[in-house]
């Protein structure tokens, strides 16, 4: 079996086990388990930390499921890239937010890194604003609600931006 096939099979089995919520078996697919979440600037290093992260997701979204839509092994770079969607119902605390009962459905991109045939890292790229909007605790930046909330919660920053903008317009006219 080619190296690419071994890595692809490892990733697919890892995701299958994660969707079954069998986190110890999911973490065992790593040579050394590690999840990175750049949106939070957090690294979960080691099987216990990875299982803890997955347990938190399951408590918050007991029915969570990741549906891969495109899987792209890259043989020369020792990575497998997976695009897909995270879906679930918010029935427990997530990031300090009490359960809302709302459903989330948002895109994610996962980069699985390998050293030879050993999976050593999963990097989870996601836009954190989208699930927060779907849970009703954040607003679309183009909405009137977002603009009002920003004006009320950040008057000094917003005031400085308006003044700087006006100064820039004045400088361009002269």
Steps between C-alpha positions, in 0.01 A plus 500: 500500500637843410587746779212724389253212534620417853468863609158538338373182668632627837320834460173341388506254792585784743199702378272193512598435862454868590149497350426187707622701803758229576762755601765268648505296177491822297802640688678164466516550122773758566864409548489786751162665534482876447220735393563863417217756478641827358165682546554463877880490492482176702697177462374176654816295536480132592224239496345619828481862380355396162240278668416785740444738207278244325309429824430874537362508144282195571364654822414819314379329181400142595389424143801660330614359170771609258407435138800504267423647159847486343807300599829584333811299584820680407772236462795737471417704810390221735163657574139410436262796468132447576227753438163442659223618725455478876139449599339465840244624749624723784370318809786562745752766598738597217779752556316620811174548308200321657297273273281686252328198343592639159657305217834587343621412152827659394796424276836382626828411339715237669868451424639166617879496522706183476853390566524203267190290569453642850233770541644764734264798487157623398464872440139620505430813298160659553330837515391530863257782419268275297405254777473788749255673263305175459482469880359854524787660693673684216373710213590517134739797459275646229191499722352798682520302826877457463552869423289609798671251734842619381407865550372434852779271614797672334424874487863614541640267233216585264538873572872485422432315175247765393741784586787327316275447199397866498865612532589281204225651287607852598866428411403363157303816415791737562 
